[in-house]
Amino acid sequence: MSEPIKNRYDFVILFDVENGNPNGDPDAGNMPRIDPETNHGIVTDVCLKRKIRNFVETACEDQPGYRIYIKDNVPLNKSDREAFTALNVDEKKLNKKDHPDLDGKIRDFMCREFFDIRTFGAVMTTFVKGSLSCGQVRGPVQLGFARSIDPISVQEISITRIAVTTEADAAEKNNTMGNKFIIPYGLYRMNGYISAKLAQNVTGFCDEDLDVLWQAILNMFEFDRSAARGNMAVRKLYVFKHSSALGDAPSWKLFDSINVHKRAEVDAPRDFADYEVRVNREAIPESVSLTEMVDHAL
């Protein structure tokens, strides 16, 4: 594994959805998540992390060090146990007095093996009745909630299904009714942060990992197609690179330098071209470089 990253990063993701539901709310019948006071759409960090994990699992998991810890149908304890096996420690007979540096070795093993732990961190204290625990790791890459640039319009669409569930239903009807929620169009913005200090002191997140992260962000919707989510795409990825590990400017100042607004002549946006993105480069310190990424091949 290469050396950890030496620079702090901040980044802005702009993505949109057309005729789909980007992130259903289970507390509201799976309607798209919204801010009830402003009607702006919301997409959680967990939702986008799942898509990033899925891309890395698809594109890179055959490479050493790029496995995914949090994945479908794989118990976390099964992955946790790998660390104890690799270190020749019996978790059922574990006496930490005999292994004073075990916690650090377990953490380092899990960070080396799993990309998402090295990137986002993880809570690996799931085995309550025994001593199997890999601790907690705070990851250097953190995402905020995404919020739509403008209020969104949620539509409920009725659908029919020709198939029926039971023989009794078949005798009484030849189809069933259902519904789905969509947003005709919405442009979302998410801000993200990468701490070089956490990479250096905790997880070992390196430049190769950073390249994979950018590629995963740019392509996270390409391997996540479904009728329910409609057409989703990452439109812009702006990356601020600081000259040092601690950074040269507050994140909020850099984020404020990117302004996204609806064009004056547009009433109801239905396309990314209905928006204008302006970057105030004068507000960005000379020691911070800004890169707009549109393609980043593995």
C-alpha angles and dihedrals in degrees: 000000000000126000117284119265115278100203134067117236137197122187144184125213122198115192134162141204129210121196094343148093110253096188123003121214111226090200091060104044091275093298115156110278114259140174100248093212099051104017090231112149122248132204117187125232089238091060094055094041088057090055092048090050091049092053093049090047090052098042107030115015094104086065118088112260096019102094119128120240100193106052140136119287096356114115112228091226090062090059092041091055091058090071093055091046092050090051093045093240123144105220091200092060098033118147108179091200086071091049107041094166096040096108092059093046092050092048092049092049093051092047092050094049103041125054095199093053090049089049110034101014124230145226105239100173098105104125103087103170098047140036097262105123132138094189129227129304125197108213125220094228115074129174130199126213115283116237129194117248091230134020111282130228113227116206127193111216120197116218135185128221120206093202120083126205106226139023089247090056090049091057092054106035141012099214143019133224129236141160142221134193123230141174111223088213138341134169114207133195126205126183121210139189135206120195115205091193093059089047091052099041102035124013109016094232103180141190092269089055089049091055090051091048093054091047091048092050093049092049103030093115096044092077096037103066121151137148090244093059096046118198111342126173141165105241102179138011115188116189124195113199117196122210093236143031093257095046137237103244140021114272093235091057092054093045091051089058089070113071122186120187141157115261113258095240094053119093103177113017114225101161141036088248087067088071133068124212117204125186118202099207092177089069092057117087116241090241091062117075121207121209126184108210119202100155130019116172122205 
